[in-house]
Amino acid sequence: MQERVRVAAVAVDTKPGQIEDNLAKIDYWCQQAAELGVDLVSFQELSLSGFIPNHPTGDHDSWLRSALRQGRMMAQTIPGPATEKLRQTAARYGLLIAVGLLEDAGNLMFNTQALVDGNGLLGRFRKMHVPMFEMPFYNGGEAPTVVETRLGRIGVNICFDALMPESTRLLAVQNVEIVLFPFAADPPPGDVAGWENWSRMALAARCMENGVYGVASNYTGVVELAGTTQRFPGGGMILGPRGEQLASWNTPTGEPGMLVHDLLREDLLRARSEPEYLFRFRRPELYRMIAE
């Protein structure tokens, strides 16, 4: 990891299937981040393709068929035209950019976070653990691979993955330094504080038990598709390698916003030198029954 990495967690009000408009919004926030000297911009889950709302109130069969059809139409190949435009944005502002999209992988679709710089695609991370409401739309992905970048070693856990301790541990055994946590979650009561209360404990644990930095952002705004609507509060936080919250969201519920903070290599090394660094005490030879 370089000595100082300035990161931005961004929640943007993108819409399902409006790829060009969504790319324009992503470009706008990247420009804002670049003006603040940011190195890495992390957008929320499915930020590029838009989130498909999944709480229908009418005829479930009719909704499902329509939503699946429209989801297939909005899915993007990786690499593809959308990630090429993202590369152009990254080159224009000198950034690393992470965005979420519904990935067209041929006969299957995945919920994927793509990491891009000015030279092209650095890596893609597919959501591993798929909650019940989302199962019709995409399959669970493979174990993630950490990407070596000019800023440091970066990995991703998407939303529900962050609630499973094994997800971040898969990255930690590959010496990850910065973990991006993109969310699309609307826990009650539906405001930013509700999302923070729901996610903070899990995110703090993932960062503390592995000694990593965490950058989280949550979907914001109203999404509509196939006669169904869902509302997301937004939110974001940046956490340190002891599980401490380094920066908190200050944008009102439902509005797009950005949180910027500097991650320091010196503090990462210091945290990993302390007696409380839990990763040091792993005993993988004892854990076989967990996998079985």
The 8 nearest C-alpha neighbors of each residue, nearest first, counted from 0:
[[151, 1, 150, 264, 2, 152, 176, 149],
 [2, 0, 150, 3, 151, 264, 4, 149],
 [1, 3, 264, 263, 0, 4, 265, 262],
 [4, 2, 263, 1, 262, 264, 261, 5],
 [5, 3, 262, 261, 6, 38, 150, 263],
 [6, 4, 261, 37, 38, 260, 262, 3],
 [7, 5, 39, 260, 37, 259, 40, 38],
 [6, 8, 259, 40, 258, 41, 9, 39],
 [9, 7, 41, 258, 216, 257, 40, 215],
 [8, 10, 257, 42, 256, 216, 41, 7],
 [11, 9, 255, 256, 218, 217, 216, 233],
 [10, 12, 255, 13, 219, 9, 218, 256],
 [13, 11, 220, 219, 255, 14, 10, 218],
 [12, 14, 21, 49, 11, 46, 15, 47],
 [15, 13, 49, 17, 222, 16, 12, 21],
 [16, 49, 14, 50, 17, 48, 51, 222],
 [15, 17, 73, 18, 48, 49, 14, 70],
 [18, 16, 20, 15, 14, 19, 21, 48],
 [17, 19, 21, 16, 20, 48, 22, 47],
 [20, 18, 22, 21, 17, 23, 81, 16],
 [19, 21, 23, 22, 17, 18, 24, 13],
 [22, 20, 18, 24, 13, 23, 19, 47],
 [21, 23, 25, 19, 24, 20, 18, 26],
 [24, 22, 26, 20, 21, 25, 27, 19],
 [25, 23, 27, 21, 26, 22, 20, 28],
 [24, 26, 22, 28, 23, 27, 29, 21],
 [27, 25, 29, 23, 24, 28, 22, 88],
 [28, 26, 24, 30, 25, 29, 23, 31],
 [29, 27, 31, 30, 25, 26, 32, 24],
 [30, 28, 32, 26, 31, 27, 33, 25],
 [29, 31, 33, 27, 28, 32, 26, 34],
 [30, 32, 28, 34, 29, 33, 27, 35],
 [33, 31, 29, 35, 37, 30, 34, 28],
 [32, 34, 36, 30, 37, 35, 31, 92],
 [33, 35, 31, 32, 36, 30, 37, 29],
 [36, 34, 32, 33, 37, 31, 259, 30],
 [35, 37, 33, 34, 38, 32, 5, 6],
 [36, 38, 5, 33, 32, 35, 6, 39],
 [39, 37, 5, 94, 6, 4, 95, 36],
 [38, 40, 95, 6, 94, 96, 37, 7],
 [41, 39, 7, 96, 6, 8, 97, 95],
 [40, 42, 97, 8, 9, 96, 7, 39],
 [43, 41, 9, 98, 97, 10, 8, 46],
 [44, 42, 181, 216, 217, 46, 182, 218],
 [43, 45, 181, 99, 182, 46, 183, 157],
 [46, 44, 99, 100, 49, 50, 47, 48],
 [45, 47, 99, 49, 44, 43, 98, 48],
 [46, 48, 100, 99, 45, 49, 21, 98],
 [49, 47, 100, 16, 45, 18, 15, 46],
 [50, 15, 48, 14, 45, 46, 13, 47],
 [49, 51, 45, 15, 52, 222, 48, 14],
 [50, 52, 15, 53, 224, 49, 222, 70],
 [53, 51, 229, 228, 227, 54, 50, 222],
 [52, 54, 55, 132, 51, 133, 227, 229],
 [53, 55, 52, 56, 227, 229, 228, 132],
 [56, 54, 227, 57, 53, 59, 62, 58],
 [55, 57, 54, 58, 59, 227, 226, 62],
 [58, 56, 55, 59, 62, 61, 226, 227],
 [57, 59, 61, 60, 62, 56, 55, 63],
 [58, 60, 62, 61, 57, 63, 55, 56],
 [61, 59, 63, 62, 58, 64, 65, 57],
 [60, 62, 64, 58, 59, 63, 65, 57],
 [63, 61, 59, 65, 60, 64, 66, 225],
 [62, 64, 66, 60, 65, 61, 67, 59],
 [63, 65, 67, 61, 66, 62, 68, 60],
 [64, 66, 68, 62, 63, 67, 225, 69],
 [67, 65, 63, 69, 68, 225, 64, 70],
 [68, 66, 70, 64, 65, 69, 63, 71],
 [67, 69, 65, 71, 70, 66, 64, 72],
 [70, 68, 72, 66, 71, 67, 65, 73],
 [71, 69, 67, 73, 72, 68, 66, 74],
 [70, 72, 68, 74, 69, 73, 67, 103],
 [73, 71, 69, 70, 74, 68, 16, 75],
 [72, 74, 16, 70, 71, 69, 75, 48],
 [75, 73, 101, 103, 102, 71, 72, 70],
 [76, 74, 102, 103, 101, 73, 77, 79],
 [75, 77, 103, 79, 78, 102, 104, 74],
 [78, 76, 79, 75, 82, 102, 103, 104],
 [77, 79, 76, 82, 120, 83, 80, 81],
 [78, 80, 77, 76, 82, 81, 83, 75],
 [81, 79, 83, 82, 84, 78, 76, 75],
 [82, 80, 84, 83, 79, 85, 75, 18],
 [81, 83, 85, 84, 79, 80, 78, 86],
 [84, 82, 86, 80, 85, 81, 79, 87],
 [85, 83, 87, 81, 86, 82, 80, 88],
 [84, 86, 82, 88, 83, 87, 89, 81],
 [87, 85, 83, 89, 117, 84, 119, 88],
 [86, 88, 84, 90, 85, 89, 91, 117],
 [87, 89, 85, 91, 86, 90, 26, 92],
 [88, 90, 117, 94, 86, 116, 87, 92],
 [117, 91, 89, 87, 93, 88, 92, 86],
 [90, 92, 88, 89, 93, 87, 117, 94],
 [93, 91, 89, 90, 94, 33, 88, 30],
 [94, 92, 90, 89, 91, 117, 95, 38],
 [95, 93, 89, 38, 92, 39, 116, 96],
 [94, 96, 116, 39, 115, 89, 40, 38],
 [97, 95, 40, 115, 114, 39, 41, 94],
 [96, 98, 114, 41, 113, 42, 40, 115],
 [99, 97, 42, 112, 113, 46, 47, 96],
 [100, 98, 45, 112, 44, 46, 111, 47],
 [101, 99, 45, 48, 47, 111, 102, 110],
 [100, 102, 74, 110, 109, 48, 111, 75],
 [103, 101, 75, 109, 74, 108, 76, 100],
 [102, 104, 76, 74, 108, 75, 105, 101],
 [103, 105, 107, 108, 102, 106, 76, 109],
 [106, 104, 107, 103, 108, 76, 102, 74],
 [105, 107, 104, 108, 103, 71, 109, 138],
 [108, 106, 104, 105, 103, 109, 138, 137],
 [109, 107, 137, 103, 102, 104, 138, 101],
 [110, 108, 137, 102, 138, 111, 101, 125],
 [111, 109, 101, 126, 125, 102, 100, 137],
 [112, 110, 125, 124, 100, 99, 109, 102],
 [111, 113, 99, 124, 98, 123, 100, 97],
 [112, 114, 123, 97, 98, 122, 99, 111],
 [115, 113, 97, 122, 121, 96, 123, 120],
 [116, 114, 120, 121, 96, 119, 95, 86],
 [117, 115, 95, 89, 118, 119, 86, 94],
 [90, 116, 118, 89, 86, 119, 87, 93],
 [117, 119, 116, 86, 120, 90, 115, 89],
 [120, 118, 86, 116, 115, 117, 121, 83],
 [119, 121, 115, 122, 114, 116, 78, 118],
 [122, 120, 115, 114, 119, 116, 146, 123],
 [123, 121, 114, 120, 113, 146, 124, 115],
 [124, 122, 113, 112, 114, 111, 125, 121],
 [123, 125, 112, 111, 143, 155, 113, 126],
 [126, 124, 111, 140, 110, 127, 109, 112],
 [127, 125, 140, 157, 110, 139, 128, 111],
 [126, 128, 140, 139, 125, 141, 129, 160],
 [127, 129, 160, 139, 126, 159, 130, 140],
 [128, 130, 139, 134, 133, 127, 131, 126],
 [131, 129, 133, 132, 134, 128, 159, 160],
 [130, 132, 134, 133, 129, 135, 128, 53],
 [131, 133, 130, 134, 53, 135, 54, 129],
 [134, 132, 131, 130, 135, 136, 129, 53],
 [133, 135, 131, 136, 132, 137, 129, 130],
 [136, 134, 133, 137, 132, 67, 63, 138],
 [137, 135, 134, 133, 67, 108, 138, 70],
 [138, 136, 109, 108, 134, 135, 110, 139],
 [137, 139, 109, 108, 140, 134, 107, 136],
 [140, 138, 127, 128, 126, 129, 137, 109],
 [139, 141, 127, 125, 126, 138, 109, 142],
 [140, 142, 143, 127, 125, 139, 126, 124],
 [141, 143, 144, 140, 127, 169, 125, 166],
 [144, 142, 124, 141, 145, 170, 169, 125],
 [143, 145, 146, 142, 170, 154, 124, 173],
 [144, 146, 154, 153, 170, 175, 173, 152],
 [147, 145, 153, 152, 148, 144, 154, 122],
 [146, 148, 152, 151, 153, 145, 149, 150],
 [149, 147, 151, 150, 152, 146, 153, 121],
 [148, 150, 151, 147, 1, 0, 152, 95],
 [151, 149, 148, 1, 0, 4, 152, 38],
 [0, 150, 152, 148, 149, 147, 1, 153],
 [151, 153, 147, 175, 176, 146, 148, 145],
 [154, 152, 177, 146, 145, 175, 178, 176],
 [155, 153, 145, 178, 170, 179, 175, 146],
 [154, 156, 179, 178, 180, 124, 157, 153],
 [155, 157, 180, 160, 161, 179, 158, 166],
 [156, 158, 181, 160, 126, 180, 159, 182],
 [157, 159, 182, 160, 161, 181, 180, 156],
 [160, 158, 161, 162, 157, 128, 130, 129],
 [161, 159, 157, 158, 162, 156, 163, 128],
 [160, 162, 159, 163, 158, 156, 166, 157],
 [161, 163, 160, 159, 201, 164, 158, 202],
 [162, 164, 161, 160, 165, 166, 159, 167],
 [165, 163, 166, 167, 162, 205, 168, 161],
 [164, 166, 168, 163, 167, 169, 160, 161],
 [167, 165, 169, 164, 168, 163, 160, 161],
 [166, 168, 170, 169, 165, 164, 171, 205],
 [167, 169, 171, 165, 170, 166, 172, 164],
 [170, 168, 167, 166, 171, 172, 165, 173],
 [171, 169, 167, 168, 173, 175, 172, 145],
 [170, 172, 168, 174, 175, 173, 169, 209],
 [171, 173, 174, 170, 169, 168, 175, 209],
 [174, 172, 171, 170, 175, 145, 169, 144],
 [175, 173, 171, 172, 176, 170, 152, 145],
 [174, 176, 152, 171, 170, 173, 153, 177],
 [175, 177, 211, 152, 153, 212, 174, 151],
 [178, 176, 212, 153, 211, 213, 175, 152],
 [179, 177, 154, 213, 155, 153, 212, 214],
 [178, 180, 155, 214, 213, 215, 181, 154],
 [179, 181, 215, 156, 157, 214, 155, 158],
 [182, 180, 43, 44, 216, 157, 215, 158],
 [183, 181, 158, 217, 44, 43, 184, 216],
 [184, 182, 218, 217, 44, 158, 43, 185],
 [183, 185, 182, 186, 217, 231, 218, 194],
 [184, 186, 231, 189, 232, 187, 194, 183],
 [185, 187, 189, 194, 184, 193, 188, 197],
 [188, 186, 189, 193, 185, 190, 194, 197],
 [187, 189, 193, 190, 186, 185, 192, 194],
 [190, 188, 187, 185, 186, 232, 193, 191],
 [189, 191, 232, 193, 252, 192, 188, 194],
 [190, 192, 194, 234, 232, 193, 252, 233],
 [193, 191, 195, 194, 190, 196, 234, 189],
 [192, 194, 196, 190, 191, 195, 188, 187],
 [193, 195, 197, 191, 192, 196, 186, 198],
 [194, 196, 192, 198, 197, 199, 193, 191],
 [195, 197, 193, 194, 199, 198, 192, 200],
 [198, 196, 194, 195, 199, 193, 186, 200],
 [199, 197, 195, 201, 196, 200, 194, 202],
 [200, 198, 202, 195, 201, 196, 203, 197],
 [199, 201, 203, 202, 198, 204, 197, 196],
 [202, 200, 204, 203, 199, 198, 162, 205],
 [203, 201, 205, 199, 204, 200, 198, 206],
 [202, 204, 242, 200, 206, 201, 205, 199],
 [203, 205, 207, 201, 202, 206, 208, 242],
 [206, 204, 202, 203, 208, 207, 201, 167],
 [205, 207, 211, 242, 240, 203, 209, 204],
 [208, 206, 242, 241, 204, 210, 240, 209],
 [207, 209, 277, 205, 206, 204, 210, 278],
 [210, 208, 278, 207, 206, 211, 171, 205],
 [209, 211, 240, 207, 206, 208, 271, 241],
 [212, 210, 240, 206, 176, 209, 177, 213],
 [211, 213, 177, 239, 240, 238, 178, 206],
 [212, 214, 238, 178, 237, 179, 177, 206],
 [213, 215, 237, 179, 180, 8, 236, 178],
 [216, 214, 180, 235, 236, 181, 179, 237],
 [215, 217, 235, 43, 181, 8, 10, 234],
 [218, 216, 182, 233, 234, 43, 183, 10],
 [219, 217, 183, 233, 43, 10, 231, 182],
 [218, 220, 233, 231, 232, 253, 12, 10],
 [221, 219, 253, 12, 231, 230, 254, 232],
 [220, 222, 230, 229, 231, 223, 228, 219],
 [221, 223, 229, 228, 14, 230, 52, 220],
 [224, 222, 228, 227, 52, 229, 221, 226],
 [223, 225, 227, 226, 51, 52, 228, 222],
 [226, 224, 66, 227, 65, 62, 223, 69],
 [225, 227, 224, 223, 228, 62, 55, 57],
 [228, 226, 224, 55, 225, 223, 52, 54],
 [227, 229, 223, 222, 52, 224, 230, 226],
 [228, 230, 52, 222, 221, 223, 231, 227],
 [229, 231, 221, 220, 222, 232, 228, 185],
 [230, 232, 219, 220, 185, 218, 233, 221],
 [233, 231, 253, 252, 190, 219, 191, 189],
 [234, 232, 219, 217, 218, 253, 10, 231],
 [235, 233, 217, 191, 248, 216, 232, 10],
 [234, 236, 216, 215, 248, 217, 8, 247],
 [235, 237, 247, 215, 246, 248, 214, 238],
 [238, 236, 214, 246, 245, 213, 244, 215],
 [237, 239, 244, 213, 245, 243, 212, 242],
 [238, 240, 212, 243, 242, 241, 245, 244],
 [239, 241, 210, 211, 212, 206, 207, 242],
 [242, 240, 207, 243, 239, 210, 206, 270],
 [243, 241, 203, 207, 206, 239, 240, 238],
 [244, 242, 239, 241, 238, 245, 203, 240],
 [245, 243, 238, 246, 237, 239, 242, 236],
 [244, 246, 238, 237, 243, 239, 247, 236],
 [245, 247, 237, 236, 244, 260, 248, 238],
 [248, 246, 236, 249, 235, 237, 245, 244],
 [249, 247, 235, 234, 250, 236, 258, 246],
 [248, 250, 247, 251, 258, 234, 256, 257],
 [249, 251, 256, 248, 252, 254, 255, 234],
 [252, 250, 254, 253, 249, 191, 233, 232],
 [253, 251, 232, 191, 190, 254, 233, 250],
 [254, 252, 232, 220, 219, 233, 231, 251],
 [253, 255, 252, 251, 219, 220, 256, 250],
 [256, 254, 11, 10, 12, 219, 253, 233],
 [255, 257, 10, 250, 9, 254, 11, 258],
 [256, 258, 9, 8, 7, 10, 259, 255],
 [257, 259, 8, 7, 248, 9, 260, 235],
 [260, 258, 7, 6, 257, 8, 5, 261],
 [259, 261, 6, 5, 262, 7, 246, 258],
 [262, 260, 5, 4, 6, 3, 263, 259],
 [261, 263, 4, 3, 5, 260, 264, 6],
 [264, 262, 3, 265, 266, 2, 261, 267],
 [263, 265, 2, 267, 266, 0, 3, 268],
 [266, 264, 268, 263, 267, 269, 2, 3],
 [265, 267, 269, 268, 263, 264, 270, 262],
 [266, 268, 264, 270, 269, 265, 240, 271],
 [269, 267, 271, 265, 266, 270, 272, 264],
 [268, 270, 266, 272, 271, 267, 265, 273],
 [271, 269, 267, 272, 268, 273, 266, 240],
 [270, 272, 268, 269, 276, 273, 210, 267],
 [273, 271, 269, 270, 268, 274, 276, 275],
 [272, 274, 275, 270, 276, 271, 269, 268],
 [275, 273, 276, 272, 277, 271, 270, 279],
 [274, 276, 273, 277, 270, 271, 272, 241],
 [277, 275, 271, 274, 273, 278, 279, 210],
 [278, 276, 208, 279, 280, 275, 209, 281],
 [279, 277, 209, 280, 281, 276, 208, 210],
 [278, 280, 277, 281, 276, 271, 209, 275],
 [281, 279, 278, 277, 282, 276, 275, 283],
 [280, 282, 278, 279, 283, 277, 284, 285],
 [283, 281, 284, 285, 280, 286, 279, 278],
 [284, 282, 286, 285, 281, 287, 280, 289],
 [283, 285, 282, 286, 287, 281, 288, 289],
 [286, 284, 283, 282, 287, 288, 289, 281],
 [285, 287, 283, 289, 288, 284, 282, 290],
 [288, 286, 289, 290, 285, 291, 284, 283],
 [287, 289, 291, 290, 286, 285, 284, 283],
 [290, 288, 287, 291, 286, 285, 283, 165],
 [289, 291, 288, 287, 286, 165, 283, 285],
 [290, 288, 289, 287, 286, 285, 284, 283]]
